[in-house]
C-alpha cells in the first residue's frame, strides 16, 4: 500500500442504489485512462435498460471508491463490462481486490466462467487480468482482447 493511504474500513461490493448512485456517478479515472472505460452514467443507463446487467459500487468503509458492472448470461457465463477505481484511490491494489470480489460474487451466483475484454493498448489492465488468471480467449471485431476465467461447475 502506498504511503498516506491507510485503509478506511472493510472493502465490499454493494448494489448501486439511491444511497450511492450520486457517488458512483462522481467517480472519475485519470485523464490517461478515460479512453479505456465508459462513463458510469452510461453504465447505469445501460443497466436500467437491460435487467441482465448488475452494477456494483465498491465501498471502503462508507466511501464509494470504485464501480463495476457485469452481465449474467443464460449459458452459465458472466461478462464483466466495467471495472473502475476512482483516480484518488488508484495505486493501492483496489482494482485487484475489486476484481476478486466481483469474481467471488459471480461464482456465488452459480456462474461457471467469466469473460471480460480490454483494449490491447491498455497494458495495465492486461497485466492485472492475466495475473488473476484471465487467459486470452478471443478478439472482438473492434480489436478488444477477450479474456476468460473458468472454474467449472
Secondary structure, 3 states (H helix, E strand, C coil): CCCCCCCCCCEEEEECCCCCHHHHHCCCCCHHHHHHCCCHHHHHHHHHHCCCEEEEEEEECCEEEEEEEEEECCCCEEEEEEEEECHHHCCCCHHHHHHHHHHHHHHHCCCCEEEEEECCCCHHHHHHHHHCCCEEEEECCCCCEEEEEECCC
